[in-house]
Amino acid sequence: MDILGKLHDRIEYIMNTKLPLIAIIGRPNVGKSTFFNRMIKARKAIVDAQEGITRDRIYGKMDWGGHELNIVDTGGFIPNDSDIFNAPIRNQIKQAVEDADLILFIVDGREDATSSDRELAQIIHDTGKNCILVINKCDHKELEQNVYQWYELGIETIVPISALSGRSTGDLLEIAIEKLDLTNPIVQEEDANIMRIAIVGMPNVGKSSLTNALLQKEQTIVTPIAGTTRDSTDSHLVWYGKNITIVDTAGMRKLAKVSESIEYYSTLRARQATESAHVVLVLIDAEKGFCRQDKTIIDYVTQMGKGLVLIVNKWDLVEKDSSTMSEYKREIAGDFKSLSHYPLMFISALTRQRVSSVLDVAWNVYEARRMRINTKLLNEWLVKTYAAHPVPATQGKLIKLKFITQVHAEPPVFAIFCNYPKLISTSYRRYLENELYNQFNFSGVPVKLSFRNS
């Protein structure tokens, strides 16, 4: 068995499997994402008047009447292949339906049933799964008069609602609880030791391909078109007994260069995913090389105090010899010296080259970010480091470093007490940071030094 086969044996895809899963399906623009956001009480899925905004499955957790439930939003069902995304979206819907304990089939109550609605209804009948036909956009009582026409789809339970205003959504959820046969509340215990990984980078660098490679399944849609991923999608797995959440994000560009509202909100979601992550994998396109926008993304990650792993993807497309990788590393280190303390990997998400090592490196960074160093060890290090290179005198003042202690973890912050904290130069601060990285295993973690008056 190859190494990827062994890795797959140790990876189990999960979505809080003890909790029931509700799948939301329907054709485009019937209000699925509006309903999903209302259920999870957050604006996780992007909502826009334009059709086809949602493409990947987007998971969330909700609570009703003491019952915790998983819920998944899907892209709009289109039976033909007039668009490159239609077939992959149908596959995503099919997977959501297969995994679901209950299906919410949402239609537009202001319109008549379409051929797409009828085809979706047949797919649901073929599965034999529990289903509720949700007639959305019934913003007032008069619109419920059109409900009876929907019985032609052959789905017994029909509930008219308004996802936008929340009208009758409580009634819908009560019926959903009955359909799921939940008598006793199911509460998922939170595991504090879950590593959240965000995969970020510029458009079309292979973020979704890496997500799928790590999960060993087609969790997100991959096409050659930049901007395929729009929402930030969470996926959960167990790796060697460790719980991990992987967040695939949309491509990040400068907000000033983003003209479409959809891309603007996609970029905001990517930034929010970065802020909520413990470790961020920044993907770089091996063919295009390391550019200023990559550095801007990296600066944002480190400013947030997140663990960082640099991943050069599409390494299989680069013409190389035995020294190509070393030259690439030297080029990055030469142009951006601050990145020398962060892991740099060269992979191919397409061929799975070195993908098996990504989670191992990320977990090491996660552990380093949580690490606390004993105060005695820190002060032994400070004495040795200061003796090797004392602080240069400034303005005729002799600066003495007296004491150090770690005041924060995730990310690590160290307070150094001295007699003239404002006179510590930037170059000496960097010297101490470098020595701290060399002495203790903080690879991939932004370390902050705070100089205080003793």
C-alpha angles and dihedrals in degrees: 000000000000123000093260090054090053090048091051090053088058096046120081118183110225140172100187087293094198089068124076115252123225117197121205113208137166143118120294122296099010093122103266095140092044089054092045092052091049092051095051092038093231139091095246100136117058113244122201138151089243115095123244100029096138114063110153128052110269117201129204141162126238139177130218126172092344092310118120114212137182116228131189129201119207139193123267115280114241115172098206131064099235088129128046090235098053098083095045090048090052088052090051090051091048091053092048091051092049092051096043128103090196132019123213106200106197122200134174109260092199092064138054121257113280132209088258090055090051093048092049090049090054091050089053092049090052091056093052089216128146110271139179119200105221114202102204131194093042090140094167139020096262092064090060089074088081093057096094094066089066093066086083087079089068097235111137102205114062124174124182114213144155111232090188097056097024092240112167093350089123090057089050093052092049089055090046091055089051092048090051089050092229108168099158121043114255113214121187112220111231116238109216090198098069115128114218114207122190118198109208139164144117120313117291099010093127104267095143091043090055091047091053092045092053093047093042089226140080097264096150132032117258124197134151088250115106111235096032091136113062108159124053104247125203121215125180131209142163113232117186089335093311121121114229133178116202118199117199111202140193119261114280121228131163107288089227089063094049111099104166117076091222093057090043092057091042089056091048090051089051090052091049090050089053092051093052095045129096094204127023124203108207110200121210125193107241092206095051095040131214112321139178094265089056088054091048090054091047092050090052091051094050093044087058088054094241128151111257135208119180112215123189104204131194090040088152090068095057120096103230148164133198093289101043095093093048091049091050090052092048091050093054093043091048096049097037111027092175090070095063091094095057127084114255118201132185113209145152113222088190097056093027091237108170091345089124090068097052098085091044092055092043092052091051089054090047091053092046091052091055095045123120119201121216111252092230092055091047093053092047087054092047093052092050094044094047092048091052092050117008119203109271113248112258126198088353091301123131107221119209126192106214111171143001133196136167109247100177143020130201086065107019116238122184126198115211116193118211141151098253109026094167091059096061106116125225091243092055091047088055090048091056092045091051092049090047090054091047095049099041129037101253096137109154095014127107108232122203126203120202116195114208137182113261 
